[in-house]
Amino acid sequence: MTFLRNFWKDEQGQDLIEYTLLMAFVALASAALFLGAGGSINKIWQISNGQLANAATAAS
């Protein structure tokens, strides 16, 4: 019984779990941000490509 009581009160390793959860949250938030930004960057490239194509056509 004292083993279980000591095991329950032991806080060793608690910091590791907290940091692991924090890093997992940061990784998920970063992934969501990159996926959201990917669509915006794709639109910018499409607009730029269209404008360059129009300029090349008008120049020739």
N, C-alpha and C positions, 0 to 999 in steps of 0.2 A: 504494500500500500504506500509506503514512503517513496518507493521508486516512482510510482505514478504521480504522487504529489510533487516530487522534485522535477519530474519531467514536465508537468503542467506549468510550474513556476519558472522553468528555465527559459530565458529570453534569448539565448544564443542562436544566431542565425536569423533573427527577426529582421535585422537591417538588410540582409541579403535579399530576403523576399520582398521587402518594400522597394528596394532599388530595382529589382527585376520587374516588378509591376510598373514602376515609374517608367523604366526604359521601354516596356511593351506599349504603354500608353503613348509615349513620344513617337515610337515607330509607327503605330497606327495613325496617329494624327499627321505625321509627315507623309505617309502613303496617301491619305485622303487629300492632303494639300497638293501633292504632286499630280494626282489624278485630275483634280479640279483645274489645276493650272495647265495641264496638257491640252485640254480643249481650247483654252484661250490662246495658247502659243500656236496651235494648229491654225486657228482662224487668222492670226497675224501673218503667218507664212502664206496662207492662201491669198490674202488681200495683197500682200507685197508681190507675190508671184503674178497675180493678175495685173497689177499696175506696171510691173516690168515688162510683161508681155505686150500690154497696150502701148507702152513707150517704144518698144522695139518695132512694133508694127507701124507706128506713126513715123518713126525715124527712117524706115526703109521705103 
